[in-house]
Amino acid sequence: MVGLLIFAAAAATQPSPEALKLGREIAEGGTMASFIELVQSKETDELVDAHPEISTADKVKLRATAHRVYLSGRERLMAATGRAYAERLGVDDLREIATFQRSRAGQSYRAAIPAVIAATVEAVGNMDFKGDVLAAYCKDTGKLCSK
């Protein structure tokens, strides 16, 4: 009997196929999708630049490997993000968000995301939360200061 109740509770919390589809659509149009694209591009360039010893042909292969690894990781991330949206938002909200993302304003918003992220990173510069906290704590208390 307890097993049946647990199964029923688990089934009741599973998002519907429509919610999963909408969640994935929202994930694909979200900030995370744009951000990881920028990160993979930057890190692939850095990885290739860090290995001047390899031939041009090997650099092409390295870029292709990086792209393959990125696509695999992106798929896992988008699936998980889509499911998280589907589990946390109602279908009506998911529909409204997806409708916005498909609208002209939503498409303009999505197109602006990479440039906004790049401008933000450029304006803010390097952030080191833990380092900044320790520096502020050191200043306030004289403790945990770098030596």
C-alpha positions in Angstrom: 0.0 0.0 0.0 2.8 2.4 0.9 4.6 1.6 -2.3 1.4 2.4 -4.3 1.1 5.8 -2.5 4.7 6.7 -3.3 4.3 5.7 -6.9 1.1 7.7 -7.1 2.8 10.8 -5.6 5.7 10.5 -7.9 3.4 10.2 -10.9 1.4 13.2 -9.8 4.6 15.4 -9.7 5.8 14.4 -13.1 5.4 17.3 -15.6 3.1 16.7 -18.6 4.6 16.1 -22.1 3.3 19.6 -23.0 5.0 21.2 -20.0 8.3 19.4 -20.9 8.1 20.6 -24.5 7.4 24.2 -23.4 10.1 24.0 -20.7 12.6 22.9 -23.3 11.5 25.6 -25.7 11.9 28.2 -23.0 15.3 26.9 -22.0 16.5 27.0 -25.7 15.5 30.7 -25.8 16.9 31.7 -22.5 19.9 33.4 -21.1 21.6 30.1 -20.2 21.6 29.0 -23.8 23.2 32.3 -25.0 25.7 32.3 -22.1 27.0 28.8 -22.7 27.4 29.6 -26.4 29.6 32.5 -25.5 31.6 30.5 -23.0 32.2 27.6 -25.4 33.4 30.0 -28.1 35.8 31.8 -25.8 37.1 28.7 -24.1 37.6 26.9 -27.4 39.6 29.8 -28.7 41.7 29.9 -25.5 42.2 26.1 -25.7 43.4 26.2 -29.3 45.6 29.3 -28.7 47.2 27.5 -25.7 48.6 24.8 -28.0 50.7 26.5 -30.7 52.7 23.3 -31.0 49.9 21.5 -32.9 49.5 21.8 -36.6 46.7 23.7 -38.3 45.0 20.4 -39.2 45.1 19.4 -35.5 43.7 22.8 -34.5 40.8 22.1 -36.8 40.3 18.7 -35.2 40.6 20.2 -31.7 37.9 22.7 -32.6 35.7 19.9 -33.9 36.2 17.9 -30.7 35.4 21.0 -28.6 32.2 21.5 -30.6 31.2 17.9 -30.2 31.8 18.0 -26.5 29.9 21.3 -26.3 26.9 20.0 -28.1 26.7 17.0 -25.8 27.0 19.1 -22.7 24.5 21.7 -24.1 22.0 18.9 -24.8 22.2 17.7 -21.1 22.0 21.3 -19.8 19.0 22.3 -22.0 17.1 19.0 -21.1 17.7 19.6 -17.4 16.8 23.3 -17.6 13.6 22.5 -19.6 12.6 19.9 -17.1 13.3 22.3 -14.2 11.0 24.9 -15.8 8.3 22.3 -16.4 8.5 21.1 -12.8 8.3 24.6 -11.3 5.9 26.5 -13.6 2.3 25.7 -14.5 1.4 25.0 -18.1 -0.4 28.3 -18.4 2.7 30.2 -17.4 4.9 28.1 -19.6 2.6 28.9 -22.6 2.7 32.7 -21.8 6.5 32.7 -21.6 6.9 30.7 -24.8 4.4 33.0 -26.5 6.5 36.0 -25.4 9.7 34.3 -26.6 8.1 33.7 -30.1 6.9 37.4 -30.3 8.8 40.1 -32.1 9.8 41.6 -28.7 10.9 38.2 -27.4 13.0 37.5 -30.5 14.6 41.0 -30.1 15.3 40.2 -26.5 16.9 36.8 -27.3 19.0 38.4 -30.1 20.3 41.0 -27.6 21.3 38.6 -24.9 24.8 37.7 -26.1 25.7 41.4 -26.6 24.3 42.2 -23.2 26.3 39.5 -21.5 29.5 40.6 -23.3 28.9 44.2 -22.4 28.2 43.3 -18.7 31.3 41.2 -18.5 33.4 44.0 -20.0 31.9 46.6 -17.7 32.2 44.6 -14.5 35.5 42.9 -15.3 36.8 39.9 -13.3 34.7 39.1 -10.3 36.0 36.8 -7.6 33.2 36.5 -5.0 35.1 34.4 -2.5 38.2 36.6 -2.8 36.1 39.8 -2.5 34.4 38.4 0.6 37.7 37.5 2.2 39.2 40.9 1.4 36.2 42.7 3.0 36.2 40.3 6.0 39.9 41.0 6.4 39.4 44.7 6.2 36.5 44.5 8.8 38.0 42.1 11.2 41.8 41.8 10.5 41.2 38.1 10.2 41.6 35.7 7.2 43.9 38.2 5.5 46.1 37.0 2.6 49.7 36.6 3.6 
